[in-house]
Amino acid sequence: MEHRNGALVLSSLACLGLLTFADSVTDNLPPTLANDSQMQPGSWNLRTRTIVLGRVSDMIGQFVLGYVLETRSKCFAMFINTTSILAAVILTSSSVLLCQDWSLMAATAGLLIKCGGGGSQGTAFLTLAILHSQAPQQRFLYYYLTGAITVLFQTLGSFSASPLSKHSHILPGALSAFCCIITYAIILCLRQTDAHTKEPNQNESSPLLADGQQILRNDNAPASHTPWSQYLNLLYGSNSPSRSPELRHLPIVFFLMGFCKSTRPLFTTYVQHRHGVSPAEADHLWLVRTVLSVALFVFIGLHTAYTKQSGNVNLAQAKVGILFISAGALAIGLPGSYNTITIALIVNTVGVVTDLNILTFVTTLLKHDDAGPTWMFIGSIQSFGILVGTGALFPLYHWSVRDGVPFLAGGLPYYFCGVRYSFIQAVVIIPAEPETQTLYAVVAVILWSAGPEPATE
């Protein structure tokens, strides 16, 4: 039984890595092949278009996955998610190879088709839903491993798109499709393994596995006829888990965190235009962030897995992580040399585990049956925050890299997501005046006011 449980965890993490890599290569293919006129800083260039449509598809796709989790099985949801990413791979690659006006087709159809089942962000939250059934200490470790895998394979995908496309325009799509096919094989193996664990006389009402290990048990069962109205009531109604006293602030936290994450995709462009960093140096900075992020996820995961009262530890880490994110964001916006930007990025990256700190804390408060729809709902909220942040901050972002902009004023996007003088007071003592609060300060206040005593494990 333990062997099957371990195989399930490894298979889920392997699917996450494969689909994240495939989705990252596909999303980075249009910007990689775009000409200079399509990538000039502006409020609606090709990269901005792909970011906006990508967030729209993530938001809708994760909502769909949540409904699938409520009405079918996690295994079926994995199949839908993989099919969605594979369809995007095929459409994007076909647009690049066959269409003269490929940029418009690749940046729209390939992204919008993922509304039917989400992209790699949906894969990440779906993996969290699957791993929620594990024992608490093991679950915490696996949650942080999902963060490490996501960051690692996102970076590998983004850096692989360019060399692969230079060698042949077919290679990126072929490699991404191959990753999806391997994922299909893993899902099929999971279904077969699950089917073989049933005894012939086993009654469906008395499952063979313990409650915490029943992951894919109902995959062959008929779909439940849960109407959309009932599903919406589950998410937004008075009995919704997010309406409980312990979790009522969770949606606004992830909305604000998503809002502030909207500037990440253009970080390398920002430091090149504003700080005079070369493209190679900008790539090195992002590699530093990736290596440090993976190391932090693994370290925090191992530390939390062997710590008693891990729920309290996760919440405390989230509170501290907000401080580092805020300080780093403020420092990135300030004028500085390459070394200064490196230090600022490292400080900011120390808080990269904040999202999973919050989610692992929430798992101690969440019922097993509520995990899937709740995680997908939170994923949709975060995507919506990124979408709103893109509309609000990207005009500032593109304005900040223009020539003639005062150097201090050029950091406005990061000042907005960072902290001001009253940040420590706002977090530790009382909320500051509304006009002096920043988004991360608001998130920090919410986290610091969260209940210190989660449900016992």
N, C-alpha and C positions, 0 to 999 in steps of 0.2 A: 504493500500500500504506500509506504514511504517512497519507494522507487517510482511509482506512478505519479505521486505528488511532486517529486523532484523533476520528473520528466515534463510535467505540465508547466512548472515554473520556467525551466530552461527553454521549452518550446515557445512560451509566451514572450520571453525576453528576446529570443532569436527572431520571432516574427516582428517585434518592435524594431530591432536593428535593421532588418532587411527592408521593411516598408519605409522606415525613416530615410534610409539611404536612397531608395528608389524615388521617393517623393522629393527629396532634396535635389537630386540630379535633375529631375524633370522641371522643378520650379526654377532652377538656375540656368536651364538651357536657353530660354529666350533672351534674358539679359546678356548671356555670354556671347550669343551670335548677333546681337543688335549692333548697329552702326553708331557712330558718335552722335549723329543728330537725334537718334531715338533715346539716347541716354544723357542728353544735356540736362543740367539741373533745371527743373521746372515743376510746376504743381501737378502736371499730368503726363510725365514721361512714361516710358515702358515699364521701368522698375516700379514706379508708384502704382501703375495700373495693375500689375501682377500682385502687388501687396494687398491692394484694396479688394480685388476679386478673390484672392486667396483667403482673406479673412471672411468674406461673405460665404464662400463655400465651406469653410471650416465651421462657421456658426450654424449654418443650416444642416450640414452633414452630421455634426455631432448631435443635433437635436433629433435627426432621423435615427441615428445609432441608439440614442436613449430609448426611443420608442421600440426599436427592435429588441433591445435588452429586456424591456418590460413585457413584450408579447412573445418572443421566441427565446433562443438560447444565446449564450456568449459566443459559442462556436459559430452560430449563424451570423452573429454580428461581425465576427472576425472575417467571415467570408464576404459579407457585404462591403466592409471597409477595404479589403484587398482588391475586390472587383472595382471599386471606385477609383483606387489609385492606379490600377492597371489600365482602366479606360482613359484616365488622364494621360498616362504615359503614351498610349497608342495615338490619341488625338494630337498631343503636342508634337510627337515625333513625326507623324504623318503631315502635320502642318508645315514643319520645317523642311521636310523632304519634297513635298508635292505642291505647296501653294506659293504663288509669287508674293502675295501679301501675307507671308507666313506670320509676321509678328502680331498682327491683329488676331488671327485665328488662334495662334498658340497661347496668347495672353488672355484669351476669353474662353473659348470652348474647352480647352484643356483644364482650366481651373473651375469653370462653372459646372462641369460634369461631376465634380467631386461633391456637389450639393447632395447627391444621392447616397453618399456613404462616408463622407469626410476624408480628410487627408491624414498625414502623419500625426498631427496633433490629436485627431480623433483616435488614432492607434494608441497614442500614449495614455489617454484617459481610459480607453477600453482595456488596456493592459492593467491599469490600476484597479479597474473593476474586477478583473479576473483574479488578481493577486489579493484582493480584499478578503478572500476566504481563508487565507493562511493564518497560522497562529500569530498573535500580535507581534512578538519580537522578530520573527522571521519576516512578517509582512513589512515592518519598518525598513529592514535591510533591503528587501526587494523593491520597495518604493524608491529608495534612493538610487538603487541600481538602474531603475528606469530613467532617472535623470541623467546619469552618467552615459547610458547608451544613447539617449536622445541627442545630447550635446555632441558626443563623439561622431555619430553617424550623420548628423546634420552637417557638421564641418567637413567630414570626408566627402559627402555628396556635393557640397558647394565647391570644394576645391577640385573635385574630379570632373565636373562638367566641362570646364575649359579644355584641359588636355585631351579628354575623350573626343570632344567635338572637333578639335583641331586635327586629330588623326582621321576621323570619319564622323559625319553627321549621323550615321546609323548607330554608332557604338553607344552613346548615352541611352537611347531608347531601348536598345537590345539588352544592355546590362540591367536597366531598371525592370524591364519585362521579365528577365530571368530571375531577378530577386522576388518578384511577385509570384512566379511559378513555383519557386522553392517554398514560398509561404503557403501556397495552396497545398503543396505536398505535406507540410507540417500540420496544417489544419485537418487534412484527411487522416493523417496518422493519429491525431488526437481523437477524432471521432471513432475510428476503429478501435483504438485502445479502450475508450470509454464503453463502447458496445461490448467488448470482450470481457469486461469486468462484471457484467450482469450474469447472474445465474438463471437457468431456464425457469425455475419456479419462483424467482424473485418477484415480489409484488411491488408495483410502483409506489404504493403508499408506505412501504418500509424499505427505504433505499439501502443499498449495500454499503455505501460509504457514510462516514460521519458527516454531520451537517456542514462542518467547515470545509470538507473536501469535495462536496458536490458542486462541481464547476460546470460540467457540460451534460449533466444527467438528462435533461429534457430536450436534447437537440432533435430527437426523432419524434417528439410529441407534437400533436396538432397545435397550431398557433392559437393562442388565446385571442378572443375577439374583444380586445380592449379598444374601445373607441377613442378617437383623438381627444374628445372632450374629457374623458376620464383620465387620460394621460396628462393633459394640461392641468387638470385639477390636482393630480398627484404632484406636479411640479410647483404650482402656484397657489393651490388651495390652502385652506386653514390648517389642514393636516399634513401639509408638505414638510419634509425634514428641514428645509431651509427656513421655515417659519418658527422652528423651535427656539426657545430662549438662548440655547447654546450656539446655534448656527445662524441666527437671524442676520448677522453681519457678514456672513461668508460671501454672498453674491457681490456686495459692494466692494469688499476687499479685492476680489479677483477682477472686478471691473476696473478698479483703479490701478491695480498692478498691470493689467493688460494695457490700459491707457499709457502708462509710462514705458511699457516695452515697445511701443510703436516706433521709437527712434532707433532701435537696434539694427534693423536691416541696412541703414545708411551710415553706420558708424565709420566704416573704412573710407567712404566718400567724404564724410565730414572732416576727419582728421587730415586728409590730404589737402582739402581746400583751405581749411582754417588754420592748420598748424604747419603746413608745408611738409608733411610726411610723405615719403615716396610710396608708390603702390606696394612695393615689396615690404617696406617697413609696416605698412598698414596690415598686410596679410600676416606678418609676424606677430603683430599685436593681437590679432584675433586668434592665432594659434596659441599664444600665451594664455589667453582667456580660456580656450578650450581645454588645454592641459590642466590648468588650475581648477577649472570647473569639475572635470572628471575626477581629479584627485580629491576635491572637497566632497563630492557626492559619495565616493567610496569610503572616505574616512568617516564622515558623519554617519553613514549607514552602518558601518561596523561599530562605531561608538554607541549609537542608539540601540543597536541590537543586543548589546551586552550591558545595558544600563537599566536599572530598575526605575519605575515611574517614568518610563520613556515619554509618555504623553506630556508631562510637565516639561521635560527636557526639550521636546520638539517646539513647544510654545515659546520657551525661553530663547531658543535659538532663532526663532522667527523674529522675535522682538529685537535681538541684537543684529540680525541680518539686515533688517530695515535700516538701521543706523549706517551700516557699511554701504548699502546701496545708495542711500541719500548722499552721504559724504562723497562717494565716488562719482556720482552724477554731477554734483556741484563742481568737483575738481576737474572733470572732463570739460566742462563748459568754460573754465577759466583759461586765460592764455598760458602757454607753457611750451617747453621743448619736448622732444621725443621721450626723454627720460621721465619728464613730469607726467606726460600722458600715460606712459607705461605704469607708473605708480598709481595714478588715478584709476586706471582700468583694473589693476589688481585689487585695489580697495573696493571698487564697485563689484568685482566678481566674488569677493568673499561672501556677499549676500545672495549669491545665485541660488542657494539652497532654500531660500525663504518660501517659495511656493510649496515645495514638498514638505518643509517643516510644518506648514499650515495643514496640508492634506493629511499627513501622518497623525497630527494631533486630532483632526476631525474623525479619523477612522475609529478612535476610541469612543466616539459619541454616536456613530452611525450604525444602524441595524444592517445586517447582511443583505436583506432583500432590497434595501433602499440604495445600496452602493452604486449599482450600475446607472440607473437614471440620474442619480444625484451627481455623479462624476461627469456625465455627459452634459448635464445642465450647467455645471460649473465651467466646463470647457467652452460651451457656447457663450457664456457670460464673458469669459476672458477674451475670446475672439471678438466679441462685440466691443469690448473695451479697447482692443487694439485698433479696430475699425474706426471708432470715434476718435481715438488718439491720432490716427493717421490724418483724418480730416482736420483736426485742430492744430496739430504740431507740425505736420509736413510743410505747410506754407511758411511757418517760422523757420523750419529747417532749411528749406531752399533759399529763403531770404538771407539766412545767416552765412551762407557760403558765397554770396555775391561779393564782387570787388567794391571797395569803398565803404563797406559796413564797418562801423567802429568795432575795434577788436573785442572789447568787453561785451558789447551788445550782441556780438555773434554767438555768444553762448546761451542765448535765451531759451532754446529748447531744453537744454540740460539744466539750466537754472529752474525752469518750470517743474522739472521732474526731480529736482534735488531738494536742498534745504536752505533755509535762511538762518539768520542769527538766532531766532527764537526756537529753533528746532528742538534742542535738548529740553528746554522748558516745556515746549508743547507736548513732548512725549512723556517726560518723567512726572511733571506736576499737573498742569491743566492745559486744555486746548488753548492755543493762541487766538488772537483776533482773526476772523475769517480772512482778512486780506493778507495776513502774513503766513497763513498755512499753505503748505504745498501738498501735492498729492501723496507723496510718500509719507509726509507727516500725518496726514489723515489716516492712511493705512496703519501707521505705527500706533496712533492713538487707539484705533479700534482693537489692534492686537494686544496692546498693553491693558486694555479694559476687559479683555476676554476672561472668562472664568478660569481661575488657577487650578481648579480641582475637577479634572475630567472624570468620566465614569471609570470605575475600576475595571481592570482587564481580567 
